[in-house]
């Protein structure tokens, strides 16, 4: 909860999110993939060419008691999805 999730596009950190933050990122035209990372843990990666224009990409944190998810051994406790 106290740490930030770094938003990564094609290997470059473009933003950092804290719990409850809402940000807008202008994507480069040639961007291919987006994901989040915190220390060594990562969220699922999403290919940007599979997201239709006009959709919003959401990184939503969820609560878990699984210590392996919290420290990044398993996928991070974030749901990544797109919506209008």
BELQUI-V440429 format. One record per backbone hydrogen bond with DSSP energy under -0.5 kcal/mol. NH is the residue of the N-H (numbers start at 1). CO is the residue of the C=O. If there is no record, write none. Layout:
NH:CO
NH:CO
This chain:
5:17
6:4
6:37
7:15
8:6
8:35
9:12
10:33
12:9
14:7
15:7
17:5
19:1
21:18
27:25
31:28
34:46
35:8
37:6
38:41
41:38
43:36
46:34
48:32
49:32
50:47
51:48
52:50
55:52
56:83
58:81
60:58
60:79
61:59
62:77
67:65
69:66
70:66
71:67
72:69
73:68
74:68
76:42
78:76
79:60
81:58
81:79
83:56
